[in-house]
Amino acid sequence: MDATFGKLKSELADIRNQAVTAHIAGEKEKANCLTGKAVGMKSAIEIAERVFKTKDKEAIGELEGMERVINALSPLPKCNN
């Protein structure tokens, strides 16, 4: 599981870099979308770490709720990278 979290954190860092690059290039909509994606990923990763590392029951419920919403709204819109 640690490898998975490491991969997700690496992907998060890449998305943050893409957001900064888009912002510098004046691509406001792309920068905003990527920033939002990074914020969402950071939150989801933190919750998932609480689930898998500490078995936090509240975090399990949060993650389950997120899964329910995502499944209900799928397919989700994507940032145009």
C-alpha positions as CSV (number, residue, x, y, z in Angstrom):
1,M,0.0,0.0,0.0
2,D,2.9,2.4,0.7
3,A,4.0,2.1,-2.9
4,T,0.5,3.1,-4.1
5,F,0.5,6.1,-1.8
6,G,3.9,7.0,-3.1
7,K,2.7,6.8,-6.7
8,L,-0.3,8.9,-5.9
9,K,1.8,11.6,-4.2
10,S,4.2,11.7,-7.1
11,E,1.2,12.1,-9.5
12,L,-0.1,14.9,-7.2
13,A,3.3,16.7,-7.4
14,D,3.2,16.4,-11.2
15,I,-0.4,17.9,-11.3
16,R,0.7,20.8,-9.0
17,N,3.6,21.5,-11.4
18,Q,1.2,21.4,-14.4
19,A,-1.1,23.9,-12.6
20,V,1.8,26.3,-11.9
21,T,3.0,26.0,-15.5
22,A,-0.5,26.7,-16.8
23,H,-0.9,29.7,-14.4
24,I,2.5,31.2,-15.6
25,A,1.4,30.6,-19.2
26,G,-1.8,32.6,-18.6
27,E,-4.1,29.5,-19.1
28,K,-6.4,30.5,-16.2
29,E,-9.1,27.8,-16.8
30,K,-6.6,25.0,-17.1
31,A,-4.7,26.3,-14.0
32,N,-7.9,26.5,-12.0
33,C,-9.0,23.0,-13.0
34,L,-5.6,21.4,-12.2
35,T,-5.4,23.3,-8.9
36,G,-8.9,21.9,-8.0
37,K,-7.7,18.4,-9.1
38,A,-4.7,18.7,-6.9
39,V,-6.7,19.9,-3.9
40,G,-9.2,17.0,-4.3
41,M,-6.4,14.5,-4.7
42,K,-4.6,15.8,-1.6
43,S,-7.7,15.5,0.5
44,A,-8.6,12.0,-0.8
45,I,-5.0,10.8,-0.2
46,E,-5.1,12.1,3.3
47,I,-8.4,10.4,4.0
48,A,-7.2,7.1,2.4
49,E,-4.0,7.2,4.5
50,R,-6.2,7.4,7.6
51,V,-8.2,4.4,6.4
52,F,-5.3,2.2,5.6
53,K,-2.7,3.2,8.2
54,T,-4.9,3.8,11.3
55,K,-8.2,2.1,10.4
56,D,-9.9,5.4,11.3
57,K,-13.7,4.6,11.2
58,E,-14.7,8.1,10.4
59,A,-12.3,8.2,7.5
60,I,-13.7,4.9,6.2
61,G,-17.1,6.5,6.2
62,E,-15.8,9.6,4.4
63,L,-14.1,7.5,1.7
64,E,-17.2,5.4,1.3
65,G,-19.3,8.5,0.9
66,M,-16.9,9.9,-1.7
67,E,-17.0,6.6,-3.6
68,R,-20.9,6.7,-3.6
69,V,-21.0,10.3,-5.0
70,I,-18.3,9.6,-7.7
71,N,-20.1,6.4,-8.8
72,A,-23.4,8.2,-9.0
73,L,-22.1,11.1,-11.0
74,S,-19.9,9.0,-13.4
75,P,-18.6,9.7,-15.8
76,L,-17.1,12.8,-14.3
77,P,-15.9,15.8,-16.4
78,K,-12.1,16.0,-16.8
79,C,-9.6,18.8,-16.9
80,N,-8.4,19.3,-20.5
81,N,-4.6,18.8,-20.1
